Amino acid sequence: MSPRILIALAVAGIVAFGAGVMFWVVVQPDAPTETPAAAPGSGAARQEHRKRFFGGDPDRDVRGGQEMKPRW
């Protein structure tokens, strides 16, 4: 085979692969219609969950902490 044919086949393969990937990204076969983040729930329940998750432990003293030293 001549080098010209090999280069043309390689370029055609890369273009075909890229087109397949773009088709896959755009079409999204069997994609769920609703994302898990958009699941139904009351705003109060979500707010309570956020408060418990980010609230921390009010009884734990974290003001003194530990001195941060670089590890060289």
Secondary structure, 3 states (H helix, E strand, C coil): CCHHHHHHHHHHHHHHHHHHHHHHHHHCCCCCCCCHHHCCCCHHHHHHHHHHHHHCCCCCCCCCCCCCCCCC
